[in-house]
């Protein structure tokens, strides 16, 4: 659509108009529904509560919403690629580039990372017998930073300014010399704000796991999900600051004419190093928690303890360590020289060893067990072969000379979808089905869960398996078009059908959630015959469920207490724990950062000042006002 | 209809006609060998995992009979754990050695004789320019003599591009401010697809070129011809 406004010709593409229309129609309906059902008080309770379960639920809710947005991007891409020389709607050239950029960025930063942090929030404190996270206020701040970053990035599309440089943002394409306009500023600020939130979450998890375990719950007795969380938090603490630095440098290049990645003194390859020093650990940041979730679920639904616990913990740590020193295997075609290439090739191959140990330990956990095929377990079972296929293509890619053929082709696209969807996304679904009683106090329908699983898995393999062949036949990634002569039509056609099937399976998931909430049946306590501490308390758990701390003397303590018919002993006194008091400060801070970011994105100094003042004043407000003060004063009075 | 014919034909041809596995140069053949080798080794791993996976899930699934059983506690098994730690290491050594050899080989881009042909390859948004030693310049069409060593000097005038002829050899990036080299000897006459493999902006998908490998004599004539 084109029109003239104030003497300027303004062009609005039809997809943006469609986006606005659906938002303008959809939003009032949602608001009306909330008002009619009297949900506002519940929403306000969740929005201001610092309780770990509620914050975790919000993390998961918004990650799933972003998952749908990024999923729609994927479906649009697959529709454009369904036949050669296709002209679907507006999605050629620029618009297609925006699609794969938002798809990739959202899936990594606003789906995979936060959904796992959400599951950590829900489960980790309860699994280690803590009442809440160590810093509940910081936790809510972290969530709001994620939501603000995600929203900034999400809104770019509505201003017809979606980022278009690929999720890796390679310089010099990402500098203002080649991509003008506000588009890619949205990427910088969306990631910068949410990245800060992720760092806060990591600090919180580390402190909680190190300081707040129940008495007797030594690190060597801890379930594997908290273990994976601990290692992941260290990775986040190392990797995310590097991203923050890279984004800041890029911001200076784009907004203030610096030349870090271009020109006489700068160099485009610097960006690739910085980005992958962050980016490769990020892969393990989203894979390790998934491994932890699967370890717990496989052990739970096989009614057996984890096979080779020590090796499992050691391999998590080893994968984390090796994950920090393989970043340049993303850069085998840059021409870093044979010494560097072979070093990073061999280091990357080494990661297969601890990963293999984990796979065999999962398999042998099931051996001689009693495997109950409930929905969470199905996702865990689907994970094993899927992830192994992604893992072996990973080893193939690590072979530096062969990677010159694989690199930036659809083979790579297939590989990383196999590992990320195979681990993170399947783990998130498994975790949601498994811990839903803890989050909400209800149990998702198992039969619909199985439908969801099978359709998703079949659709997934249909979509991505043939992409290996398309890549080997010479299809580069990030192209909106191919020719009949390329000989990749069949692969792409089947791939698109598979994508629609995955999309359909997500509707079943939605229906499952909707149906479960309409039904007022509460989940019974310990619905899965659990092994770990989170099942020893009512579902949904009350605030401060471990007032009298459980005393732990072995792994899977709750399971053994059920087998031996003796309750878990508890301490006499309760431990001073952080309390949850509603607060609006994080909301105010994120509003400030939101305004600040838009000020930078569009270069409006007054807005930068306003946002900056708002954000900084939160520190002053916080210094003089603590919402927990009244509660602590009351406690002190009682003690005297 | 011809177009649908292509659609139906592809699944039958795949596997034997994938471009990267049918290279027309030694270097490309080395890379195809590495792909096949790693594929073979890895299929062994996949097979082992799949057999165990199917065996365990079928044998130990919950039935009416074992519904109330409590499986025996099992800490681990040292022998088994040693096996699945060392065996992958051996497999990986089998892959690492040829990887190191071929990576060093492909990185040696110094012309082995005076006779080697040097071609400047310049990537720009969104076309390729090929400059020959006698000053001849072509766009989006690369002509090479068969059985003669050629050294590409890759460069870019704007963003990063990547020079890729899937049937010739793996790709190398064309980076502004840094010359990359790629040495290869095509040994089969024919016309081949060339592509830009590194995302470079709006028309990245259209940044293609054609590579023609022709007999030496024909090449000399073509090179001498006025542009």
Interface residues (C-beta under 8 A of the other chain):
Chain A: X84 X93 X94 X97 X165 X166 X170 X172 X173 X177 X178 X179 X262 X267 X268 X269 X302 X303 X304 X305 X307 X308 X309 X310 X311 X333 X334 X335 X337 X338 X341 X342 X345 X346 X349 X350 X352 X353 X356 X357 X359 X360 X361 X363 X364 X366 X367 X368 X369 X370 X371 X372 X373 X381 X384 X385 X388 X389 X392 X393 X395 X396 X398 X399 X400 X401 X402 X403 X404 X405 X406 X407 X408 X409 X469 X472 X473 X474 X476 X477 X478 X479 X480 X481 X482 X484 X485 X486 X487 X488 X489 X490 X491 X493 X563
Chain B: X3 X6 X7 X8 X10 X11 X13 X14 X15 X17 X18 X19 X20 X21 X30 X31 X32 X34 X35 X38 X39 X41 X42 X43 X45 X46 X49 X50 X52 X53 X56 X57 X60 X61 X62 X66 X67 X69 X70 X71 X72 X73 X74 X75 X76 X77 X80 X81 X84 X85 X88 X89 X92 X95 X96 X99 X100 X102 X103 X104 X105 X106 X107 X108 X125 X158 X159 X160 X162 X164 X166 X167 X169 X170 X171 X172 X173 X175 X176 X177 X178 X180 X181 X193 X195 X196 X197 X198 X199 X200 X201 X202 X203 X204 X205 X206
